[in-house]
């Protein structure tokens, strides 16, 4: 019994230390981050366009969170910056947003 617990603990530690690398910080239990993608200038009076998609149980993802969709939604022709926002609870429900600013 004791040997089984030690093996189980060792496997759990190994799994936690060998996680996958990601360009976006992700929490196992909860994630709510906003990450910059690109910026070309610091301008004022910009239009903002957003696009969205949702993920359910990590199995089904629907929506269009592309830069092109965000540009269309904001009436933007010249992109100045792009940000990306992710929110997830236990990996069961995820909401993803692309935020484009421009003219």
C-alpha positions, -999 to +999 in steps of 0.1 A: +000+000+000+028+024+010+047+016-022+015+024-043+011+057-026+047+067-032+044+057-069+012+077-073+027+107-056+058+105-079+036+102-110+016+133-099+047+153-093+061+143-127+029+152-145+029+186-129+065+193-137+063+181-173+034+204-185+031+216-220+046+250-229+021+276-240+023+311-254-007+320-233-007+316-195-032+290-185-045+280-151-056+244-145-086+255-125-093+290-138-079+313-165-088+349-172-060+367-191-056+394-217-024+390-239-010+414-265-005+400-299+009+430-318+010+468-319+023+492-345+016+526-331+002+545-302-026+564-317-058+579-302-094+580-315-093+544-326-121+521-335-124+488-317-136+456-332-141+423-314-147+387-324-155+357-302-155+319-300-165+295-272-152+260-262-173+234-244-157+206-224-125+210-245-143+189-272-164+214-292-154+250-302-176+273-322-173+309-334-150+331-353-123+348-332-102+359-362-086+393-368-106+396-400-139+391-381-129+416-355-119+441-382-153+437-399-172+440-366-154+473-359-154+487-394-116+488-393-094+489-424-060+497-409-050+477-378-030+494-351-031+467-324-044+432-317-051+418-282-063+384-272-084+375-242-090+340-228-113+328-200-117+292-189-131+274-159-117+239-153-113+235-191-150+229-193-162+262-207-138+286-225-144+320-239-119+335-263-120+371-277-099+389-303-097+427-298-086+448-328-080+485-326-075+506-357-089+531-382 
